[in-house]
Amino acid sequence: MDKSILKPACVFEQFATINAIPRPSKREEKMIEFLKNWGESHNLETVVDATGNVLIRKPATEGMENRKTIILQSHMDMVCDKLVDIEFDFDNDPIKTYIDGEWLTAEGTTLGADDGIGVAIQLAILDSTDIKHGPIECVFTRDEETGLTGALGMEAGFMNGDMLINLDSEDEGQIFVSCAGGRTTTAKFNFEKTDAPSDYFFIRGSIKGLVGGHSGDDIEKKRANAIKILGRFLYKEMQKTDIKLARFNSGKMHNAIPRDGEFVIAVPNKDKETIRVDWNIFTSEVEDEFHVTDTKMEFNMGSADAESVVPDNIAKNFIRAIQAVDNGIYAMCQDEALAWMVETSSNIASIITDDNSIKIVASQRSNVMSNLDNMCNTVRACFELAGAEVSHSDGYPAWKMRSNSELTKLVADSYEKLFGKKPIVKGIHAGLECGLFSERYPNLDMVSFGPTLRFVHTPEERLLIPTVQMVWDHLLDVLENVPQK
């Protein structure tokens, strides 16, 4: 791997170190210990709160002591996903990266640049001896990806800064000043499995190779959802023959569009060839439907071993619910300036079948909290009508744009000065920890920006290398020009 294009070297060296440390969401103990030891070994004040968030303070450089304290913040955990045919242990194995043109990516797994590159930038700044800056607080939160529990558990007073730059954005040249709130809906069907009739034939159907992506930032891209596609087929066949459902599994993370999945069903022997023909027709139609967004989808159908099946009434209600549940964009923003942005959406993210239950997880997002509540209840009602037990997570709030933000002006002016063009100042239809920070620190002035990432939350995740240098240069200029207290 030619490392000469990995600039700034100080950032990519830190990123390589971070990617050797396992840090799955909710299992960040090794990363927490690394950050604690790193801060203390550099003789910097280091604090770990009860939740596991880490804060490292760096004093101002000479002559900058009276500047406002700026907080640099990113999350230490990463989404752990891999290709189905790759052997990888996210609790022990280091991420293996390689350069593909101008992109940095990983060998069959998520890259961890979301938000490992933010962590790397912070460590490079803390490690520097030639950067001008006022007082800095670097905050590393845990478990952003599966519940924002680090930000949720952070008590008021942990951070003492006046301004905060969140380094968890994915499009260089865009400055985010608001984000969506979100909540997760979980539905569960409970049952006792039974034996299928002896004259039934078992079939396994599967799909893989979908693009997937982030269920907030990518929801408007009209990418295929493996759960909805498989559910569509089962619903169509349920109208024609007596399907017995043995299992349905798809998706892994609550915040990702599912890329693969499978079902096992039993059908009367007389109908098994009809099912195969219908499958071939259906998959051809789906490939045409998503010929722009998902060009590498793969379908497979074959025989399967006999196993016990879900009771008919529950299986039928489950399939009806998967067909009916709202998925994708629900509403666009009404404000004229933000009419291009998704306001409210829902994504059915994962289904797991075991011997006694089927568990479905879907995530809802909105920049308008009343419509978030409405979207959650829409999904809930669908599964309640199907007879499932349904619950909602506590969720997280939206982050509202701050009028007359001193930090937004500073960051935007700096970008235009450095690169000769205006940045795009906008909101995002994904959850950022800034929403939770705004509740505990209502006077905190915040923005979010970062280098360009693509296909986050998937094994196709990649980082556009030249944008890291741009973000680095931009951030250093902002730090040098933070206003006085």
C-alpha positions, 0 to 999 in steps of 0.5 A: 500500500502506497502510504505517501498519499495518506496526508496529513500523515499525522492523522492517518498514523493515528487512524491506523493505530485506532483501527488496530483496536477493537471498538464495537458499539457497546464493547468499547472497553479497549478503546476507552482504556487506550484513550485514557492511557494515551491522554495520561502518557501525554501529560494531559488532563484526562477524565473518564465519566461513569458512562465511559466517555473520555475527555482530554484537555489541552491548554492553550498555546502561548498567547491564546489563553484568553480565547474561548474554549472549543470542544472537538467531539467524535464517537469512539465506536464503529458499526461492525458489518462484513461480507457474508463470506468473510471470516472476521472477529470484530472483538479481536481482529484489526481492520485491514485497510487498502487504498483504491485510487483516492479512496481508503477502504477495508478488506470485506468489512466496515472501515471504521472511518465513521467515526474513527477518522474524527478520533484520529483528527482529535488525537493528531491535534492533541499530539501536535506541538506546532498548532496555534489554538486556545483551550481545547477539550477533546471528547470521545463518546461511546456507543453512538451507533446503537443508542447514543448511550454515551451522549445520553449518559453524559452529565451536565458539567462534563464539558466546559467549552463554549463552542463544539465541533462535531467531527461525525459528518460525511460530506466535505464542504458541508457544514451541518447545523441541525439534525433529525431526532430518532426513535427505534420501534421493536415488534415481537411475535411470540409462538410455539412452533409446530411440525409442517405436514409431511407432504410439504416441500421446504424452500430457502430463498435469499438475497444479497449484494444490496448497497444498503447504507445509513438509514438516515443519510441514505434513505432518500437514495431509494436503495433496495431494502432486503426485508421489504423485497423478501416480504413482498415475495412472500405476500404475493405467494401467500395469496396463491398457496398455503405457505408455512413460514419456518424462519425469516432473518435479515439485517444486523443494525438498527440504523442501516438499510438491510443488504441481505436476508433469507427465508425458509418456507414449506409449500405443498409438493404440488406447488414447489415448481410454481414457487420457483417460476414465480421467484424467477419472474419476481427477482427479474422485476426487482432487478429492473426496479432497482437497476440504478441503485442496486446493480449487484443484487444476487438472488438464490432459491433452493431446497432446504431441510425440514424444520418446525414452522411458525403457526399459520395465523402468526406467520400470515400476520407477520407477512402482512405486516412486513408488506404493509409497514411504512418504509422510506420517506414519509415527508419532506421538509416544509421550509422552502430553504430546506425543501430538498431535505427529508423531514420524516422517514422510517426504515425496517432494519432487522428481523431475527427468528428463533425457536419461539419468536420473530423480532423486528426492529425499525428506526424512525427519524424526523426533524419535527418531533411531533411527526417523529411521534406520528411516524413511530405510532404509524409503525406501531399500529401496523404491528399491533394490528398484526398481533405483535408486542410493540415497544419504543426506545426513548430515542434522541432529540432533534438539534435545531439550527441556532440563529446568529451562530458565531461558530457557524459564521467563523467556520463558513468564513474560514472555509471560503477564505481557504478554498475560495468557495462558500460551504453548504450550510445545511441540516442532516436527516441523521441523528447526531449527538449534538441533539442530546448536547443541546438539551444539557448544554443549551448555550453551547454553539455547535456545528458538525463537519468532516471528510467525505465518506461513502457507504457507511455502515456497510463493508463498502465504506470508504474515505475520500483521502484528499478531503482529510487534508482539507478538513485538517487545514480547515479545522486548524484555521478555525482553531487559530481564529476562535474569538476571545472570551 
